[in-house]
């Protein structure tokens, strides 16, 4: 297993994620979970909660890509 760079292994300031790799893994996990949700479970609450989680993850992914989503 390759060693992580010091930047990737440091906790992210103001984030619930430990490092950038964890953000990416969470995004992949969430998309897989949304794809695997049966139709009968896709309620308005499901969409509201899913939107909020995706919005927060998208902000983290934009940060990783070097974009300032708050600009």
N, CA and C atoms as a LAMMPS dump frame, in Angstrom:
ITEM: TIMESTEP
0
ITEM: NUMBER OF ATOMS
213
ITEM: BOX BOUNDS ff ff ff
-5.0000000000000000e+02 5.0000000000000000e+02
-5.0000000000000000e+02 5.0000000000000000e+02
-5.0000000000000000e+02 5.0000000000000000e+02
ITEM: ATOMS id mol type element x y z
1 1 1 N 0.84 -1.176 0
2 1 2 C 0 0 0
3 1 3 C 0.886 1.241 0
4 2 1 N 0.597 2.181 -0.891
5 2 2 C 1.397 3.389 -1.002
6 2 3 C 1.105 4.314 0.164
7 3 1 N 2.137 5.016 0.603
8 3 2 C 1.971 5.96 1.704
9 3 3 C 1.206 7.182 1.219
10 4 1 N 0.314 7.682 2.073
11 4 2 C -0.423 8.891 1.726
12 4 3 C 0.472 10.097 1.902
13 5 1 N 0.236 11.139 1.095
14 5 2 C 0.985 12.369 1.286
15 5 3 C 0.537 13.004 2.596
16 6 1 N 1.35 13.87 3.144
17 6 2 C 1.011 14.478 4.431
18 6 3 C -0.279 15.283 4.341
19 7 1 N -0.551 15.915 3.185
20 7 2 C -1.778 16.683 3.016
21 7 3 C -2.994 15.774 3.069
22 8 1 N -2.922 14.614 2.426
23 8 2 C -4.057 13.702 2.385
24 8 3 C -4.318 13.06 3.737
25 9 1 N -3.302 12.921 4.573
26 9 2 C -3.476 12.225 5.833
27 9 3 C -3.872 13.157 6.971
28 10 1 N -3.861 14.465 6.738
29 10 2 C -4.227 15.418 7.776
30 10 3 C -5.738 15.611 7.804
31 11 1 N -6.32 15.738 9.01
32 11 2 C -7.756 16.043 9.093
33 11 3 C -8.046 17.367 8.385
34 12 1 N -9.179 17.445 7.739
35 12 2 C -9.56 18.644 7.006
36 12 3 C -10.22 19.634 7.953
37 13 1 N -9.768 20.886 7.914
38 13 2 C -10.318 21.931 8.779
39 13 3 C -11.787 22.175 8.434
40 14 1 N -12.664 22.085 9.434
41 14 2 C -14.078 22.354 9.23
42 14 3 C -14.816 21.265 8.481
43 15 1 N -14.261 20.088 8.405
44 15 2 C -14.879 18.995 7.664
45 15 3 C -15.098 17.801 8.584
46 16 1 N -16.102 17 8.265
47 16 2 C -16.326 15.77 9.023
48 16 3 C -15.43 14.648 8.513
49 17 1 N -14.746 14.892 7.396
50 17 2 C -13.909 13.876 6.775
51 17 3 C -12.454 14.032 7.218
52 18 1 N -11.771 12.917 7.348
53 18 2 C -10.377 12.918 7.778
54 18 3 C -9.42 13.402 6.688
55 19 1 N -9.741 13.078 5.425
56 19 2 C -8.852 13.446 4.323
57 19 3 C -9.62 13.43 3.013
58 20 1 N -8.981 13.883 1.943
59 20 2 C -9.627 13.973 0.638
60 20 3 C -10.067 12.608 0.115
61 21 1 N -9.275 11.589 0.341
62 21 2 C -9.633 10.253 -0.134
63 21 3 C -10.939 9.783 0.506
64 22 1 N -11.132 10.118 1.766
65 22 2 C -12.37 9.739 2.457
66 22 3 C -13.576 10.447 1.829
67 23 1 N -13.416 11.689 1.394
68 23 2 C -14.488 12.428 0.715
69 23 3 C -14.871 11.705 -0.574
70 24 1 N -13.868 11.327 -1.352
71 24 2 C -14.107 10.648 -2.624
72 24 3 C -14.789 9.305 -2.394
73 25 1 N -14.314 8.552 -1.416
74 25 2 C -14.921 7.255 -1.116
75 25 3 C -16.371 7.419 -0.656
76 26 1 N -16.648 8.456 0.113
77 26 2 C -18.017 8.705 0.571
78 26 3 C -18.921 9.078 -0.602
79 27 1 N -18.41 9.856 -1.553
80 27 2 C -19.198 10.217 -2.729
81 27 3 C -19.557 8.976 -3.54
82 28 1 N -18.593 8.1 -3.736
83 28 2 C -18.843 6.853 -4.474
84 28 3 C -19.858 5.99 -3.726
85 29 1 N -19.695 5.879 -2.405
86 29 2 C -20.618 5.081 -1.597
87 29 3 C -22.03 5.644 -1.672
88 30 1 N -22.151 6.96 -1.569
89 30 2 C -23.467 7.576 -1.589
90 30 3 C -24.161 7.388 -2.934
91 31 1 N -23.433 7.569 -4.023
92 31 2 C -24.033 7.364 -5.338
93 31 3 C -24.492 5.922 -5.513
94 32 1 N -23.691 4.98 -5.044
95 32 2 C -24.059 3.564 -5.121
96 32 3 C -25.323 3.298 -4.3
97 33 1 N -25.38 3.89 -3.1
98 33 2 C -26.54 3.718 -2.225
99 33 3 C -27.802 4.312 -2.863
100 34 1 N -27.68 5.499 -3.454
101 34 2 C -28.828 6.115 -4.125
102 34 3 C -29.288 5.271 -5.311
103 35 1 N -28.351 4.751 -6.074
104 35 2 C -28.687 3.897 -7.218
105 35 3 C -29.383 2.614 -6.795
106 36 1 N -29.051 2.108 -5.624
107 36 2 C -29.595 0.831 -5.15
108 36 3 C -30.896 0.981 -4.354
109 37 1 N -31.399 2.199 -4.212
110 37 2 C -32.62 2.415 -3.439
111 37 3 C -33.832 1.972 -4.25
112 38 1 N -34.669 1.097 -3.675
113 38 2 C -35.883 0.661 -4.376
114 38 3 C -36.852 1.828 -4.58
115 39 1 N -37.625 1.782 -5.641
116 39 2 C -38.556 2.865 -5.978
117 39 3 C -39.512 3.183 -4.835
118 40 1 N -40.005 2.18 -4.139
119 40 2 C -40.984 2.43 -3.076
120 40 3 C -40.385 3.173 -1.876
121 41 1 N -39.06 3.269 -1.797
122 41 2 C -38.413 4.017 -0.716
123 41 3 C -38.048 5.446 -1.116
124 42 1 N -38.319 5.813 -2.358
125 42 2 C -37.965 7.142 -2.852
126 42 3 C -39.08 8.133 -2.533
127 43 1 N -39.127 8.536 -1.284
128 43 2 C -40.133 9.471 -0.784
129 43 3 C -39.598 10.901 -0.873
130 44 1 N -40.461 11.894 -0.635
131 44 2 C -39.964 13.277 -0.59
132 44 3 C -38.849 13.457 0.449
133 45 1 N -38.965 12.788 1.593
134 45 2 C -37.919 12.876 2.613
135 45 3 C -36.603 12.272 2.108
136 46 1 N -36.688 11.164 1.368
137 46 2 C -35.513 10.535 0.76
138 46 3 C -34.793 11.546 -0.14
139 47 1 N -35.561 12.239 -1.003
140 47 2 C -34.959 13.199 -1.919
141 47 3 C -34.395 14.41 -1.179
142 48 1 N -35.092 14.889 -0.157
143 48 2 C -34.597 16.036 0.604
144 48 3 C -33.291 15.691 1.306
145 49 1 N -33.262 14.552 1.964
146 49 2 C -32.049 14.128 2.666
147 49 3 C -30.913 13.86 1.68
148 50 1 N -31.222 13.167 0.589
149 50 2 C -30.208 12.878 -0.425
150 50 3 C -29.628 14.144 -1.032
151 51 1 N -30.492 15.138 -1.291
152 51 2 C -30.019 16.399 -1.85
153 51 3 C -29.033 17.071 -0.902
154 52 1 N -29.385 17.153 0.376
155 52 2 C -28.501 17.807 1.338
156 52 3 C -27.152 17.097 1.437
157 53 1 N -27.17 15.777 1.481
158 53 2 C -25.908 15.03 1.543
159 53 3 C -25.082 15.254 0.287
160 54 1 N -25.716 15.204 -0.885
161 54 2 C -24.985 15.433 -2.134
162 54 3 C -24.459 16.861 -2.232
163 55 1 N -25.228 17.826 -1.743
164 55 2 C -24.779 19.22 -1.772
165 55 3 C -23.509 19.389 -0.944
166 56 1 N -23.496 18.827 0.263
167 56 2 C -22.31 18.928 1.118
168 56 3 C -21.108 18.217 0.508
169 57 1 N -21.348 17.039 -0.06
170 57 2 C -20.246 16.317 -0.699
171 57 3 C -19.727 17.052 -1.929
172 58 1 N -20.624 17.669 -2.683
173 58 2 C -20.201 18.426 -3.867
174 58 3 C -19.313 19.602 -3.467
175 59 1 N -19.656 20.281 -2.374
176 59 2 C -18.8 21.371 -1.888
177 59 3 C -17.414 20.85 -1.533
178 60 1 N -17.345 19.691 -0.886
179 60 2 C -16.047 19.09 -0.539
180 60 3 C -15.27 18.714 -1.806
181 61 1 N -15.967 18.138 -2.785
182 61 2 C -15.287 17.748 -4.028
183 61 3 C -14.782 18.977 -4.784
184 62 1 N -15.561 20.053 -4.789
185 62 2 C -15.102 21.291 -5.423
186 62 3 C -13.859 21.837 -4.733
187 63 1 N -13.823 21.742 -3.395
188 63 2 C -12.633 22.177 -2.655
189 63 3 C -11.42 21.362 -3.073
190 64 1 N -11.595 20.039 -3.19
191 64 2 C -10.501 19.17 -3.602
192 64 3 C -9.976 19.57 -4.98
193 65 1 N -10.901 19.952 -5.862
194 65 2 C -10.526 20.342 -7.23
195 65 3 C -9.954 21.751 -7.31
196 66 1 N -9.909 22.452 -6.179
197 66 2 C -9.281 23.775 -6.161
198 66 3 C -10.24 24.914 -6.427
199 67 1 N -11.524 24.654 -6.396
200 67 2 C -12.507 25.698 -6.619
201 67 3 C -13.05 26.186 -5.282
202 68 1 N -13.35 27.463 -5.188
203 68 2 C -13.927 28.014 -3.973
204 68 3 C -15.422 28.143 -4.189
205 69 1 N -16.198 27.182 -3.677
206 69 2 C -17.651 27.208 -3.925
207 69 3 C -18.35 28.385 -3.261
208 70 1 N -17.711 29.056 -2.335
209 70 2 C -18.327 30.182 -1.646
210 70 3 C -17.993 31.516 -2.317
211 71 1 N -17.192 31.484 -3.377
212 71 2 C -16.785 32.712 -4.065
213 71 3 C -17.897 33.229 -4.969
